[in-house]
Amino acid sequence: MASKQISIGVGIPMIIAGIILGFILAPTQADLKDTIEFVGSLIGILGVLIFIAGFLSRKVNTITP
């Protein structure tokens, strides 16, 4: 269950932050537009990967003696 909480609690905010950086903040900064777009897209892609990984992970049973 914790993996879904991390997926929603970390993945979605990273996707939103990437969208804000890439589409809202980058056009306002003429000098650093390319850098801001790159960082925003990188944050968004990492957010998507964390989001997907959180839903694909499963609990591993351990054998205790």
C-alpha positions as CSV (number, residue, x, y, z in Angstrom):
1,M,0.0,0.0,0.0
2,A,2.9,2.4,0.7
3,S,4.0,2.2,-2.9
4,K,0.7,3.6,-4.1
5,Q,0.9,6.4,-1.5
6,I,4.4,7.2,-2.8
7,S,3.1,7.0,-6.4
8,I,0.4,9.5,-5.7
9,G,2.3,11.6,-3.2
10,V,5.5,12.0,-5.1
11,G,4.7,11.1,-8.7
12,I,1.8,13.4,-9.3
13,P,3.3,16.5,-7.7
14,M,6.5,16.0,-9.8
15,I,4.4,15.8,-13.0
16,I,2.6,19.0,-12.0
17,A,5.8,20.8,-11.2
18,G,7.2,19.7,-14.6
19,I,4.2,21.1,-16.3
20,I,4.4,24.3,-14.5
21,L,8.1,24.7,-15.3
22,G,7.8,23.7,-18.9
23,F,4.6,25.5,-20.0
24,I,4.2,28.4,-17.6
25,L,7.6,29.5,-16.3
26,A,9.7,28.9,-19.4
27,P,8.0,31.3,-21.8
28,T,8.4,34.1,-19.3
29,Q,12.2,33.7,-19.1
30,A,13.8,34.5,-22.5
31,D,17.4,33.9,-21.5
32,L,17.0,30.6,-19.8
33,K,14.0,29.2,-21.7
34,D,15.8,26.1,-23.1
35,T,17.3,25.2,-19.7
36,I,14.0,25.6,-17.8
37,E,12.2,23.5,-20.4
38,F,14.8,20.8,-20.1
39,V,14.6,20.7,-16.3
40,G,10.8,20.8,-16.4
41,S,10.6,17.9,-18.8
42,L,13.1,16.0,-16.8
43,I,11.1,16.4,-13.6
44,G,7.9,15.5,-15.4
45,I,9.5,12.3,-16.9
46,L,10.9,11.2,-13.6
47,G,7.4,11.9,-12.0
48,V,5.8,9.6,-14.6
49,L,8.4,6.9,-14.0
50,I,7.8,7.1,-10.2
51,F,4.1,7.1,-10.7
52,I,4.2,3.9,-12.9
53,A,6.7,2.2,-10.7
54,G,4.6,2.8,-7.6
55,F,1.7,0.9,-9.2
56,L,3.7,-1.9,-10.6
57,S,5.6,-2.7,-7.4
58,R,4.3,-5.5,-5.2
59,K,4.8,-6.6,-1.7
60,V,7.5,-9.3,-1.3
61,N,6.9,-12.0,1.3
62,T,9.9,-12.8,3.4
63,I,10.5,-16.1,5.1
64,T,11.4,-15.7,8.8
65,P,12.8,-18.6,10.7
